[in-house]
Amino acid sequence: MNTFENIFDKYDWDSVMESIFSKTSMDVERALNSEKRSLEDFKALISPAAKPYIEQMAQLSNMLTKKRFGNTIQMYAPMYLSNECQNICTYCGFSFTNKIPRRTLTDDEILKEVAFLKNKGYDHILLVTGEANRTVGVDYINNAIKLIKPHFSNITIEVQPLDQDEYELLIDNGLYAVLVYQETYHKEEYKKHHPKGKKSNFSYRLDTPDRLGKAGVHKIGLGALFGLEDWRADSFFTALHLKYLQKTYWKTKYSISFPRLRPHSGGLEPKVEMTDPDLVQLICAYRLLDEDVELSISTRESEIFRNHIVQLGITSMSAESKTNPGGYAVEPQSLEQFEISDERSTEEITTMLKNQGIEVVWKDWEHFS
């Protein structure tokens, strides 16, 4: 069976790194002047050689984003349903080895959280759980989607990777999109950060977007967790993954997210720092590679950074996020998965966007299953 792993196995991490770092200013200028950019162009745009061109990249990214998406930002809210998890992950507050109180929301508690977010205006919701099949398996997720579907036009999940038939069941009941981050495409480093649990299976996680594509999901979200390994190589492999999926499952929409390692209970320090200018460079590089892909920024990033990045390629963002189960209305003081950085209210974020001439979009289409 052909999957992305067949393509992935043809690449060597060190060779990709060498190729990116060998790019010259001439390569960057060639990429900037191209109308249709290749993955080699993308390497040039994320390379150190592109640093002097960030302003030019930002202007191009702004122009392409406005041409395709207009002056709009789609708003969404994450809703954590459970912090139960059977995986050991070095970077996560929910890791199995962390001695924290575990909590999984009941139906009534889910609806309390729903009421809070609806009152704020949200119509796109991201459901998040830890990876614990017995507690928050397919049946639990399916029940949550059925409960929530009457209240939101757009339901996305970020949960444990599932089998194709399980995704098909959830899609039939109203699931719109799935976010599944590889965390890092470096096989050896991946093993170090995921020593126990189903998530330790690199290949099963890598092939998850293929199962989603076959299941016919409307949108797939990709990304890497920046700080585990070199951000440039991880971003190249994410772009390689994106291009494969777009060609193979061409009816599906795609998004890219940009999570940087944040403080949490148990605290892993980033192996490789990704600076704010690095992240600006990367966001612009993705937009120059692909005019249609949705680019999302979360409340992991600072207030000042988010104020500036909304003009440079981002198409969706969260606000007032809580990363603990029941964090909005049920149990605000429970342990968060990670600390957020931008703590402004939904109203403050929407005012900031409007002051920049950006239209805030709560609901941009109705999805019928």
C-alpha positions, 0 to 999 in steps of 0.5 A: 500500500502506497503511503507517505512513508514510502516517500519519506523513507527516500529522504535522509535527515542530515542530507536535508539539513545540508541541502537547506544550509547550503542555499545561497542568496541567488537561490533565495532570489530565484525562489522569490521571483518564481511564480510557482515555487517548488520544495527546493525553493521552499528550502531556500526560503527557510534557509539562513540565506533568506534572513536578509529577505524577510521583509520582501517575503513578508510583503509577498506573503501579505499580498498572496494571502489577501488575494486568496483569503481577503482581509479575514481571520477565522476564529476558533476555540480549543475545548479540552475534554480530557487530560487522561493519557497513556503515553509518555511524552517528554514535552507534555503536561498530560504525560502518563508519568506526571502525577496530576489529577486526571479529569474527563468531562461528562456530558453535562460538563461538555454542554457547560463548556459549549454554552460558554464558547457559544456565548463568546461567538465561536462557531468553529471548535477544536476538541482536544483529549489526551491519548487514552483509548479506554477512557476517551476512545472512539465511543467517547469522541463520537458521543462528544461530537453528537452532543456538540454538533447542534451547537457548532457548524464546524467541529475539528478534533486533535486526539489520538490517531485512529483507524480509517473506519473509526474516522469514517464513523466520526465523519458520518456524525459531523466531524469536519477536520482533524489535526495530527502533528508528527511532533518531529519527523526525526525518527531517532529523536521521535523515539526519545520523546515518545518512549511509551504508549501507542504514540511511540509508533512513529509509522502509525502516526506518520500514516495517519493523514493517509487514513484520513484522506482515504476516509474522506475527511474535509480538512487535515491539519499538519505541523511539527512541535518546534523545539524538539529538533531543527525547525528547518528540517522539520518544516521541510518534511511537513511541506513534503508531507503536505505536497504529497497529500494534496496530490493524493487526496486532492479533494481535501483541504489542508492547514498548517499550525506552528506550535513552539515548545511552551512551559508545562508541568515537567518542563522540557527545554527546547533543544533548538530555539526558534526565534520570533524572526525565524517563525515569521520567516517560516510562515511567509515561506509556507505562504509563498510555497502554497497560496491555498493552505490555511495557516493557523496561530494559537495562543502559545504565541505572545500578544505582541507577536500575534498582533504583527503576524496577522498581516503576514499570512495567518488565516485562522487564530484562537483566543482566550484558550484554556488547555485544561479540561473544563477550563472555561466554565467547569473547573478553571483551576485544573492543570493546563497541558501547557501555558498559553502566552496571549491571555487576552479575552476574545473581545480584546482579540477581535477589537485588535483585528478590527483595528487592523482592518481585518474582518473577524469570521466566526462562520464562513460556511455550513458543512453538511455531512 
